Amino acid sequence: MPTIIALDVSLSMIRTIPGRSEENAITYHQLAVKGISQLLEYLSNLSKLEYVALLTFSSSCELKVDFTRDYDQIKQVVKKVEPVDKLCLMTLMKNVGSIFTSNWGTQSQCQVIVFTDCGLGFGSTSLTTFLQNYIGKEQEADYSWVKALKPVKWNFICLGVHGDSYFTRALGVYQQMLDLTGIKGQLYMTKAPKDAENADAATSEPLKTAITGHKSELGRTAMFEMIEKLCEANYKPYEVLLKCGGYFRLECPVLLWPPPLPFQPLDNDKTPPLTLSNKLEICGYLPLSDIGSPASLSRHLIIPKIEREKPSRRSSDKSGSASKISTDKTPKLDVNNANYEYEKLEQEIRDFYTKEVKDADETGQPSEEAGEKNPTSAAAAPLNEMQKESMCVLLHGALKVENLAALVLLNSSRSWFGFLYSYADSKKKSNLMLNILPPGNNVIPWLGDLQMLGFAEDLLPGDTAAFPVKADKRSYSQSCVVWINRVSLQSDIQKVLRHAKKMPEKTQHFYKELNRIRRAALSIGFIELLEAMATLFDKEAINLTALNANPECTIQLKHASIELRKPSNRDLKVSIVPVPVQTVNPTAQGVPPQVVAPPGGSFAY
């Protein structure tokens, strides 16, 4: 899920953290920069696919770095940020909602990590003033921006010491803000020192004397602990075991990105949320054309988990392991067993895949000595981990070549399915993707009950598969008109005008595009567009006449203008057809083409 890192650049952030010596003095701003660098280091190691943006806020907000996966760019920019003026948390919250909506829509789950010293602000822009005005006026239009923050999770890295009464009082106000607005969020703070806890248990006066000589509890170690808690709660990789069949080698641990959220039915809030099982089992394979595009809850990338390389063994360790391997004996099989041949074949395959690759050359030298004599082999040694066989690579290649999808059981206790398929985000790169379907057996209506699916070989002679149901004419195969912004609408109208200038050759294309736009406008009640197009056609007819264009262009444009204004043509079933034009004798100069009326004396459409 996308993440915004928000850095507080108010003047209070340049204060020196109390309890530290002059040699080790550090400001809140400098410590926040170190914390951001530590957070980006964690993401680069365990969550490289995360989109991150950098935002600074005080009395105004500024987007320093837009959403990117280049974490080094953010590190370089954050080092150059300087404090500005007073704090206003509401400015940050309003801008975050608009940034997420414009980039990711209103349904995406988003994260905001705020590095601040928990200032409350001053005057009418303070947090306390906002809470006083917000209570009882939640439904007013002035606070509509709060609803846009519902999908956003807020994580506040609170920089302060527990001996600061202003900081401790501000923590309560921040928590009150989360509770009253209903915004999802959590406050991360340092642990209170033991001296402060003991003093607070007695009276408030000993607290001041105890903190005076106490070493500050806020430093790099405390900051890194807060970052670690944050990442463990929000960015921990979601690991599951993907299993295919009964053979022990056809399974491997994989990572799902982004992590799937628990499914909570909307009609029943009392039931516990449904989560994915630790083991995903592949049930079978279906053609992608049979699955189509069913409604799904979410999509996730399947990433093979790569174990970190272990340090190389010493020669003594290898000699010991070699002797240990030589003494190991394979289990003996019972010759009298009826399945002896199958068990023998299984044992041979198991020994083939589990045998350890020897690290000695042909002369029997250890790998360290061989590496000195043969540097190419030593250079190729680190690639062994990447060259190992992977079930994910085999599965992805098979699904991509055969154009199939694998039906996966997501939860064995409940009927919850998904399907794996090869997804290409570009011409040269494709990935293994998991589509999570809603829980149930009939979530793909044209396939029927998923638990009743079987093999095509099991059909009786003469029987044909009843699913999937093939439609004679698919409604979604037709071209659809979508007007999200003015550019798409302008492009459609310009296309009609281009056909108008090329009439009579493009007469049929002109009316086809005209009826398409007209039906789309009538479907959404955009009646004003019909009058605007009629006016545009009138102006274009005058321009074409002045340019001595083909006279038929003017006739057809005036005819289309009249038909668009008729109330009887507001029916979706009615289509505007071209007016018939009679070609005149080319020897007669200056005589415009004549319109031939039907025998009844008037036109009827």
Secondary structure as GFF3:
##gff-version 3
##sequence-region A 1 605
A	DSSP	beta_strand	3	8	.	.	.	ID=ss1
A	DSSP	three_ten_helix	11	14	.	.	.	ID=ss2
A	DSSP	alpha_helix	28	46	.	.	.	ID=ss3
A	DSSP	beta_strand	52	57	.	.	.	ID=ss4
A	DSSP	beta_strand	61	68	.	.	.	ID=ss5
A	DSSP	alpha_helix	71	78	.	.	.	ID=ss6
A	DSSP	alpha_helix	89	104	.	.	.	ID=ss7
A	DSSP	beta_strand	110	116	.	.	.	ID=ss8
A	DSSP	three_ten_helix	123	125	.	.	.	ID=ss9
A	DSSP	alpha_helix	127	134	.	.	.	ID=ss10
A	DSSP	three_ten_helix	141	149	.	.	.	ID=ss11
A	DSSP	beta_strand	152	158	.	.	.	ID=ss12
A	DSSP	alpha_helix	165	181	.	.	.	ID=ss13
A	DSSP	beta_strand	184	188	.	.	.	ID=ss14
A	DSSP	alpha_helix	194	202	.	.	.	ID=ss15
A	DSSP	alpha_helix	205	212	.	.	.	ID=ss16
A	DSSP	alpha_helix	220	234	.	.	.	ID=ss17
A	DSSP	beta_strand	238	244	.	.	.	ID=ss18
A	DSSP	beta_strand	251	257	.	.	.	ID=ss19
A	DSSP	beta_strand	279	287	.	.	.	ID=ss20
A	DSSP	alpha_helix	288	291	.	.	.	ID=ss21
A	DSSP	beta_strand	298	304	.	.	.	ID=ss22
A	DSSP	alpha_helix	315	327	.	.	.	ID=ss23
A	DSSP	alpha_helix	340	354	.	.	.	ID=ss24
A	DSSP	alpha_helix	367	373	.	.	.	ID=ss25
A	DSSP	alpha_helix	375	380	.	.	.	ID=ss26
A	DSSP	three_ten_helix	381	383	.	.	.	ID=ss27
A	DSSP	alpha_helix	384	387	.	.	.	ID=ss28
A	DSSP	alpha_helix	391	402	.	.	.	ID=ss29
A	DSSP	beta_strand	404	411	.	.	.	ID=ss30
A	DSSP	beta_strand	416	424	.	.	.	ID=ss31
A	DSSP	beta_strand	430	436	.	.	.	ID=ss32
A	DSSP	three_ten_helix	450	452	.	.	.	ID=ss33
A	DSSP	three_ten_helix	456	458	.	.	.	ID=ss34
A	DSSP	three_ten_helix	475	477	.	.	.	ID=ss35
A	DSSP	alpha_helix	486	501	.	.	.	ID=ss36
A	DSSP	alpha_helix	507	523	.	.	.	ID=ss37
A	DSSP	alpha_helix	527	546	.	.	.	ID=ss38
A	DSSP	alpha_helix	551	565	.	.	.	ID=ss39
A	DSSP	three_ten_helix	567	570	.	.	.	ID=ss40
A	DSSP	beta_strand	581	582	.	.	.	ID=ss41
A	DSSP	beta_strand	594	595	.	.	.	ID=ss42
###
